[in-house]
Amino acid sequence: MFDAILHPFAWALAWLWVWIHDLLVLLGMSSGSGMAWVLSIVLLTILVRIAIIPLFLKQIRSSRAMQAIQPEMRKIQEKYKGKKDQVSRQKMMEETQALQRKHKVSPFASCLPMLVQMPVLFGMYRAIIAVSSISAGTYTYRGDSTDHLGPLTESVSTEIVNSTVFGVPLSHTLRDSWGQPAIVTVFIAAIVLMVVLQFVSMRLSFSRNMPDMGDNPMAQSQRSMMYVMPLMFIFSGAFFQMGVVIYTVTASFWALAQSFWTIKVMPTPGSPAYADLLESRESAYQEWAKPYFQNYDRERAALGVAGSDPRIDELNERTLAELRSKAKKQHVASDFPAEMSAGEIITVYRNLATQKWTTLPDEQWMHGLTLAVEKRLAKQEASAQRAELQKQVRDRRTLERESAKASSKDESEANDSASGHGSLSAEEIERRRIERRKARRRSVTSADHHRFTVPGPQPVTWTPARPHSHYGGHVMSDDNADKLTRLEEEGELAADYLEELLDIADLDGDIEIDVENGRASVEIVADDPDALDRLVGDDGEVLDALQELTRLAVQTETGERSRLMLDIVELPRRAQGKSCRTSRARPSPACAPPARPSSSTP
């Protein structure tokens, strides 16, 4: 299985290897066994490494993107720290995946380029070690004997095997050369060079290109590998052919150069190398940008403040073109979202010239800026939709009020004509409308009698026409009468407020006023279950809030704190003498338990 996967890569690289050798011969190097084959291994290694540079860059970008969201990842981990249950783990995984989707990153994106590289590198290794077997006639593929690997025939393989490096044939290993001190010395020197190069490369990456991760287990594991991997090559190097050693030494030089380039150009966010690069680029950008924007401000001030002046648009377009050209030389990303205007982009460049940088203005920074612009546009669109909806509601209510006024006016004129009183003023019409509304609310109490409870076992009935009333042995005093009047006024004020509120909320309902237990009592009678749900809430919280708002509205008018009670009553139940949405402070005996809670605030 492994042979079947690597064989196509080894076959293709064998052809590339032979072509490189033939090119070197064409350029004047000797054919047959010699340095041309040694140098061709070096060039083959370099060409393969160059070919996989795009994969390497993709790996670096993916790693940086993952590093950029680490603070938010740690917040999620802290949120669910110590929670081992299945539900918490599932939620933690969902939040992590949502964060990765938001920033378009994947933990596997940094591993994928490496996995793609591995078959190429292993294929090159297989092509090099196959030479000895082919020259000896022992090479097999998938259990079958064969005499070639692509262009690597027995004769070509013999030329490669007999080529030497400092007197060491490319097919020899350290294990086979113990009796030859010169060959052993060359092998040891090459292996030590390979190990030193790998250690320096890894050490450089960990010290300069890794953020401080404290006692993170992953960081400790990576530090351990910095010492373990070179030691592994010390022991495994004894079994490498000299051709493979040439390949690994060349690859180690390439890896060290790549580490220097990465630290200089694409360091990991949060690492010491990143901080140095951030400071360097900030200084270089602001050195020319600050004077540039001072000149821009002078030109802008000379044009005046009119934002619609075509000269301002021309100035912004010319300035933006210059800024893009200069900023690109400073490695500042310039592919701004198309939704941003020239003035907005210039403002971003200005902020980079005046503010302290916290991140490099690279493609990752531009991705965050694009997300912010999309979020702002989404908010603006939602706000515009809400404004349009509110406008439609206002227009509809305006039409309804105008229609109601016209209907009321026609009705009043008809009544006036019938009664012979002639035309009425607008104030008189409004006064009569208010009287009709108050009369409609008093469906529970009669026009002449109101209930009022005083200390004692029996309710007392007070008749406004008499200053004192006797009922059940109790007397209604003038003070109580004044109190009743105040409570009635509270009910009227509350009813006015609630009626306006129902109009705004576009809800239908009648309002009834009563006085019970020394408090004003106001009931909203509705026959729409949806209206009840909206006015009461799941746990009565909406009704509690509505009662407090009504009390405040009454207090604003009277200057005294109100203790009125607010109930929500369903019309069919009301008709049966039941109120299943009454206050928890005085529940209805007809409902046990109440179907929906109402306000219980004292």
C-alpha positions in Angstrom: 0.0 0.0 0.0 2.8 2.4 1.0 4.8 1.5 -2.1 1.8 2.0 -4.3 1.3 5.5 -3.0 5.0 6.6 -3.2 5.9 4.9 -6.5 4.4 7.6 -8.8 6.2 10.3 -6.9 9.5 8.4 -6.9 9.1 7.7 -10.7 8.4 11.4 -11.5 11.4 12.6 -9.3 13.7 10.0 -10.9 13.0 11.6 -14.3 13.6 15.0 -12.9 16.9 13.8 -11.3 18.1 12.4 -14.6 17.1 15.6 -16.5 19.0 17.8 -14.1 22.1 15.5 -14.5 21.8 15.7 -18.3 21.6 19.5 -18.1 24.7 19.7 -16.0 26.5 17.5 -18.6 25.3 19.8 -21.3 26.7 22.8 -19.4 30.2 21.1 -19.4 30.4 18.7 -16.5 31.7 15.2 -17.2 29.3 12.4 -17.9 29.4 9.0 -16.2 30.3 8.7 -12.5 31.4 12.0 -10.9 30.3 15.2 -9.3 27.5 15.8 -11.8 25.4 13.2 -10.0 26.2 14.6 -6.5 25.3 18.1 -7.6 22.2 16.8 -9.3 21.0 15.5 -5.8 21.5 19.0 -4.4 19.7 20.7 -7.2 16.9 18.1 -7.1 16.4 18.8 -3.4 16.3 22.6 -3.9 13.9 22.4 -6.9 11.5 20.1 -4.9 11.6 22.6 -2.0 10.9 25.5 -4.3 7.9 23.6 -5.9 6.3 23.2 -2.5 6.8 26.8 -1.4 3.1 27.6 -2.0 2.1 24.8 0.3 4.6 26.1 2.9 3.1 29.6 2.7 -0.4 28.3 3.1 0.7 26.4 6.1 2.2 29.6 7.6 -0.9 31.6 7.0 -3.1 29.0 8.5 -0.9 28.8 11.6 -1.0 32.6 12.0 -4.8 32.6 11.6 -5.2 30.0 14.3 -2.8 31.9 16.5 -4.8 35.2 16.0 -7.9 33.6 17.4 -6.1 32.0 20.4 -7.3 34.7 22.9 -10.9 34.0 22.0 -10.3 30.2 22.0 -8.9 30.5 25.6 -12.0 32.4 26.7 -14.2 29.6 25.5 -11.9 27.1 27.3 -12.0 29.1 30.5 -15.8 29.3 30.2 -16.1 25.5 30.3 -13.1 24.8 32.5 -13.9 22.0 34.9 -17.1 21.0 33.2 -16.9 17.4 32.1 -20.5 16.6 31.3 -21.5 15.7 27.7 -23.7 18.8 27.2 -20.9 21.2 28.2 -18.4 19.5 26.0 -20.8 19.6 23.1 -21.5 23.4 23.6 -17.8 24.1 23.9 -17.2 22.3 20.6 -20.0 24.1 18.9 -18.8 27.6 20.1 -15.2 26.7 19.0 -16.4 25.6 15.5 -18.6 28.8 15.2 -15.5 30.9 16.1 -13.4 29.1 13.4 -16.2 29.5 10.8 -16.4 33.2 11.6 -12.7 33.8 11.0 -12.5 31.2 8.2 -9.8 29.1 9.8 -9.4 25.4 10.4 -7.0 23.5 12.7 -6.5 21.1 9.9 -5.6 23.8 7.3 -2.0 24.1 8.8 -1.5 20.3 8.7 -2.9 19.7 5.2 0.1 21.4 3.3 2.5 19.3 5.4 0.6 16.2 4.6 0.7 17.0 0.9 4.5 17.6 1.1 5.2 14.3 2.7 4.6 12.0 -0.4 6.9 14.3 -2.5 9.8 14.2 0.0 9.4 10.5 0.7 9.2 9.8 -3.0 12.5 11.6 -3.5 14.1 9.6 -0.7 12.8 6.4 -2.3 14.3 7.3 -5.6 17.7 7.9 -4.1 17.8 4.7 -2.0 16.5 2.6 -5.0 19.7 3.3 -6.9 21.8 0.7 -5.0 19.1 -2.0 -5.4 18.8 -1.4 -9.1 22.5 -1.5 -9.7 22.7 -4.7 -7.8 19.8 -6.2 -9.6 17.7 -6.7 -6.4 15.1 -3.9 -6.9 11.5 -5.0 -6.5 8.2 -3.2 -6.8 5.1 -4.7 -5.0 6.9 -8.0 -4.7 7.9 -8.3 -8.4 11.5 -8.0 -9.5 12.3 -5.1 -11.9 15.4 -3.6 -13.3 14.5 0.1 -13.5 12.6 3.0 -11.9 11.7 5.3 -14.7 15.0 6.3 -16.4 17.1 4.8 -13.5 18.2 1.7 -15.3 21.0 -0.6 -14.1 23.6 1.3 -16.1 22.5 4.7 -14.9 22.3 3.4 -11.3 25.8 2.1 -11.5 27.1 5.5 -12.6 25.4 7.0 -9.5 26.6 4.4 -7.1 30.2 4.8 -8.2 30.1 8.6 -7.9 31.9 9.9 -4.7 31.9 12.7 -2.3 35.3 13.4 -0.7 36.1 9.8 -1.6 32.9 8.3 -0.2 30.7 6.5 -2.8 27.0 7.6 -2.8 25.9 4.0 -2.0 28.0 3.6 1.2 26.7 3.8 4.7 28.5 4.5 8.0 27.8 1.0 9.2 29.6 -0.5 6.1 32.7 1.8 6.5 34.0 1.2 10.0 37.3 -0.1 8.8 38.0 3.0 6.7 38.8 6.0 8.9 38.7 8.6 6.1 35.2 7.5 5.0 34.0 7.4 8.7 35.3 10.9 9.3 33.4 12.3 6.2 30.2 10.5 7.4 30.5 11.8 10.9 31.2 15.4 9.8 28.2 15.3 7.4 25.9 13.8 10.1 27.0 16.3 12.7 26.5 19.2 10.3 23.0 17.9 9.5 22.1 17.6 13.2 23.5 21.1 14.1 21.6 22.7 11.2 18.4 21.1 12.3 18.9 22.1 15.9 19.7 25.7 15.1 16.7 25.9 12.8 14.3 24.6 15.5 15.9 26.6 18.2 15.6 29.8 16.2 11.9 29.1 15.5 11.1 28.4 19.2 13.0 31.3 20.6 12.1 34.0 18.0 8.9 32.8 16.3 6.8 31.3 19.1 4.6 33.3 21.5 4.9 32.7 25.2 2.6 29.9 25.9 3.7 29.4 29.6 3.2 25.8 30.8 1.0 24.8 27.9 1.5 21.0 27.4 1.8 21.5 23.6 4.5 24.1 24.1 6.4 21.7 26.4 6.1 18.9 23.8 7.4 21.1 21.1 10.4 22.2 23.2 11.2 18.5 23.9 11.1 17.7 20.2 13.7 20.4 19.6 16.2 18.1 21.4 14.8 14.7 20.6 14.7 15.1 16.8 18.4 15.9 16.3 19.3 12.9 18.6 17.2 10.6 16.4 19.1 11.7 13.3 22.4 11.0 15.1 21.5 7.3 15.4 19.5 6.9 12.2 22.3 8.7 10.2 24.5 5.6 10.7 22.1 3.7 8.3 21.8 6.5 5.7 23.6 6.1 2.3 25.9 9.0 1.4 23.4 10.1 -1.3 20.6 10.3 1.4 23.0 12.2 3.7 23.7 14.7 0.9 19.9 15.1 0.5 19.3 15.6 4.3 22.2 18.1 4.7 20.8 20.2 1.7 17.3 20.0 3.1 18.6 21.2 6.5 20.4 24.2 4.9 17.1 25.0 3.1 15.1 24.7 6.4 17.4 27.1 8.2 17.2 29.7 5.4 13.4 29.2 5.4 13.3 29.9 9.2 15.3 33.1 8.8 12.9 34.2 6.0 9.8 33.4 8.1 11.0 35.3 11.1 11.9 38.3 8.9 8.8 38.4 6.8 5.9 36.3 8.3 6.5 35.9 12.0 3.9 34.3 14.3 1.6 36.9 16.1 2.6 37.4 19.7 6.2 36.2 19.1 9.3 38.4 19.8 10.0 38.4 16.0 6.5 39.7 15.4 6.9 42.5 17.9 10.2 43.6 16.2 8.6 43.5 12.8 5.6 45.4 14.0 7.7 48.2 15.4 9.9 48.4 12.3 7.0 48.6 9.9 5.1 51.1 12.0 8.1 53.4 12.2 8.7 53.1 8.4 5.1 53.8 7.5 4.5 56.7 9.9 7.8 58.4 8.8 6.3 59.3 5.5 2.6 59.1 6.3 2.4 61.8 8.9 3.8 64.6 6.7 1.7 63.3 3.8 -1.5 63.7 5.7 -0.5 67.1 6.9 -0.3 68.2 3.3 -3.6 66.5 2.6 -5.3 68.4 5.5 -4.0 71.7 4.1 -5.4 70.9 0.7 -8.7 69.7 2.1 -9.0 72.9 4.3 -8.5 75.1 1.2 -11.5 73.5 -0.5 -13.9 74.4 2.4 -16.2 72.1 4.3 -18.9 71.3 1.7 -18.9 67.5 1.5 -20.6 67.4 -1.9 -18.0 69.5 -3.6 -16.7 67.6 -6.7 -13.2 69.0 -6.0 -13.2 67.1 -2.7 -14.1 63.8 -4.5 -11.3 64.5 -6.9 -8.8 65.1 -4.1 -9.9 61.9 -2.3 -9.5 59.8 -5.4 -6.1 61.2 -6.2 -4.9 60.8 -2.6 -6.2 57.3 -2.4 -4.3 56.2 -5.5 -1.1 57.7 -4.0 -1.7 56.1 -0.7 -2.3 52.6 -2.2 0.9 52.8 -4.1 3.0 54.0 -1.1 1.3 51.7 1.4 1.9 48.6 -0.8 5.6 49.2 -0.7 5.3 49.2 3.2 3.5 45.8 3.0 0.2 47.4 4.1 -2.9 45.5 2.7 -4.9 47.5 0.3 -7.7 45.3 -0.9 -10.4 47.1 1.1 -14.1 46.1 0.8 -15.9 47.6 -2.2 -18.5 49.0 0.2 -16.0 51.5 1.7 -15.8 54.9 0.2 -12.6 56.7 -0.7 -13.0 59.0 2.3 -13.4 56.0 4.7 -10.3 54.2 3.2 -8.3 57.4 3.6 -9.4 57.6 7.3 -8.1 54.0 7.8 -4.7 55.0 6.3 -4.7 58.1 8.5 -5.3 56.1 11.7 -2.3 53.9 10.8 -0.3 57.1 10.6 -1.4 58.5 14.0 -2.2 55.5 16.2 -0.1 52.9 17.9 -0.1 49.6 15.9 -1.3 46.5 17.8 -1.2 44.2 14.7 0.4 44.2 11.3 -1.9 45.6 8.6 -1.7 42.4 6.6 -4.3 40.1 5.0 -5.4 38.9 8.5 -6.0 42.5 9.6 -7.9 43.1 6.3 -10.1 40.1 7.0 -11.0 41.5 10.4 -11.7 44.9 8.8 -14.0 43.2 6.2 -15.9 41.5 8.9 -16.4 44.8 10.8 -17.7 46.5 7.6 -20.1 43.6 6.9 -21.4 43.8 10.5 -21.9 47.6 10.2 -23.8 47.2 6.9 -26.0 44.5 8.4 -26.9 46.8 11.3 -27.6 49.6 8.9 -29.9 47.4 6.8 -31.7 46.1 9.9 -32.1 49.7 11.2 -33.5 50.8 7.8 -36.0 47.9 7.9 -37.1 48.8 11.4 -37.5 52.4 10.4 -39.6 51.5 7.4 -41.7 49.2 9.4 -42.2 51.9 12.1 -43.1 54.4 9.4 -45.7 52.0 8.0 -47.2 51.4 11.4 -47.3 55.2 12.1 -49.0 55.8 8.7 -51.5 53.1 9.3 -52.4 54.5 12.8 -52.6 58.0 11.5 -55.1 56.8 8.9 -57.0 54.9 11.6 -57.1 58.0 13.8 -58.2 60.3 11.0 -60.9 57.8 10.0 -62.0 57.5 13.7 -62.1 61.3 14.0 -64.1 61.7 10.8 -66.5 59.0 11.9 -66.9 60.6 15.4 -67.4 64.0 13.8 -70.1 62.6 11.5 -71.8 60.9 14.4 -71.6 64.1 16.5 -73.1 66.2 13.7 -75.8 63.6 13.2 -76.6 63.7 17.0 -76.6 67.4 17.0 -78.9 67.6 14.1 -81.3 65.1 15.7 -81.3 67.0 19.0 -81.6 70.4 17.5 -78.5 71.8 19.3 -76.8 72.8 16.1 -73.0 72.5 15.6 -70.6 71.9 18.5 -67.0 73.1 19.0 -64.0 70.8 18.7 -63.5 71.0 22.5 -67.1 70.0 23.2 -66.8 67.0 20.8 -63.6 65.9 22.5 -65.2 66.3 26.0 -68.1 64.1 25.0 -65.8 61.5 23.5 -63.9 61.3 26.8 -67.2 61.0 28.7 -68.3 58.1 26.4 -64.9 56.4 27.0 -65.2 56.7 30.7 -68.8 55.4 30.6 -67.6 52.4 28.6 -64.9 51.6 31.2 -67.4 51.5 34.1 -69.1 48.3 33.0 -68.4 46.7 36.4 -69.7 49.6 38.6 -73.0 51.5 38.2 -73.2 55.2 37.5 -74.3 56.0 41.1 -72.5 53.4 43.3 -68.8 52.4 43.9 -67.4 49.8 46.1 -65.0 50.8 48.8 -63.7 48.5 51.6 -63.0 49.7 55.1 -61.7 47.7 58.1 -64.4 45.3 59.1 -66.0 42.1 57.8 -68.6 43.7 55.4 -68.2 45.8 52.3 -69.6 49.3 52.4 -71.6 51.0 49.6 -71.1 54.7 49.2 -73.6 56.9 47.4 -72.0 60.2 46.2 -75.2 62.1 46.7 -74.9 61.8 50.5 -72.0 62.8 52.7 -72.5 59.8 55.1 -73.8 56.4 54.4 -74.8 53.5 56.8 -74.4 49.9 55.8 -73.9 47.0 58.1 -73.2 49.2 61.1 -70.3 51.1 59.4 -70.2 54.7 58.4 -68.5 56.1 55.3 -66.7 59.3 56.5 -65.9 62.4 54.5 -62.2 61.4 54.6 -63.0 58.1 53.1 -65.1 59.8 50.4 -62.2 62.1 49.6 -59.9 59.0 49.4 -62.4 57.3 47.1 -62.4 60.3 44.8 -58.6 60.3 44.6 -58.6 56.6 43.9 -61.1 57.2 41.1 -58.9 59.9 39.7 -56.0 57.5 39.8 -58.1 54.9 37.9 -59.0 57.5 35.3 -55.4 58.6 34.8 -54.2 55.0 34.5 -57.0 54.2 32.0 -56.0 57.2 29.9 -52.3 56.0 29.9 -53.2 52.4 29.2 -55.5 53.3 26.3 -52.8 55.3 24.6 -50.4 52.4 25.2 -52.8 49.9 23.7 -53.1 52.2 20.6 -49.4 52.3 20.2 -49.0 48.5 20.6 -51.9 48.0 18.2 -53.8 45.8 20.7 -57.6 45.7 21.2 -59.1 45.7 24.6 -61.6 47.5 26.9 -60.5 49.1 30.1 -62.6 48.9 33.3 -62.1 50.8 36.5 -62.9 49.8 40.1 -61.9 50.5 43.7 -61.1 47.5 45.9 -59.3 47.1 49.2 -58.3 50.8 49.4 -56.7 50.7 45.9 -57.6 51.7 42.5 -58.2 48.7 40.3 -57.9 48.8 36.5 -58.6 45.8 34.3 -57.8 45.4 30.6 -60.5 43.1 29.1 -59.3 41.4 25.9 -60.7 38.6 23.8 -57.5 37.9 21.8 -55.3 35.2 23.4 -52.2 36.6 21.6 -52.9 40.0 23.1 -53.0 38.4 26.5 -49.7 36.6 26.0 -48.0 39.8 24.9 -49.5 41.8 27.9 -48.7 39.2 30.5 -45.5 37.5 29.4 -44.3 33.9 30.2 -44.0 34.4 33.9 -46.0 37.6 34.4 -42.9 39.8 34.0 -44.5 41.9 31.3 -47.6 42.6 33.5 -45.4 43.5 36.4 -43.5 46.0 34.3 -46.7 47.4 32.8 -48.2 47.9 36.3 -45.1 49.8 37.4 -45.2 52.0 34.3 -48.8 52.8 34.9 -48.1 53.7 38.6 -45.3 56.0 37.4 -47.6 57.7 34.9 -50.2 58.3 37.6 -47.5 59.6 40.0 -46.3 62.0 37.3 -49.8 63.5 37.1 -50.7 63.5 40.8 -47.3 63.9 42.5 -48.2 61.1 44.9 -47.1 57.4 44.7 -49.8 55.1 43.4 -50.7 51.6 44.7 -53.1 50.8 41.9 -53.6 47.2 40.8 -53.5 46.1 37.2 -55.2 43.0 35.9 -55.5 41.3 32.5 -58.9 39.6 32.0 -59.9 37.3 29.1 -63.3 38.4 27.8 -65.0 34.9 27.6 -63.9 34.1 31.1 -65.0 37.6 32.3 -68.5 36.9 30.8 -68.6 33.8 33.0 -67.6 35.6 36.1 -64.0 34.2 36.0 -60.7 36.0 35.8 -57.8 33.6 35.3 -55.3 36.3 34.8 -55.6 38.3 38.0 -53.0 39.6 40.4 -51.1 37.0 42.5 -51.7 39.4 45.4 -55.4 38.6 45.2 -56.0 35.5 43.1 -59.4 34.7 41.8 -61.2 31.9 43.6 -62.6 30.8 40.2 -59.2 29.7 39.0 -57.1 27.3 40.9 -54.3 27.7 40.1 -54.4 30.8 37.8 -53.8 30.0 34.2 -51.4 32.8 33.7 -49.7 35.1 36.4 -50.4 38.8 36.6 -48.6 41.5 38.5 -48.0 41.0 42.2 -45.9 44.1 42.9 -47.4 45.8 46.0 
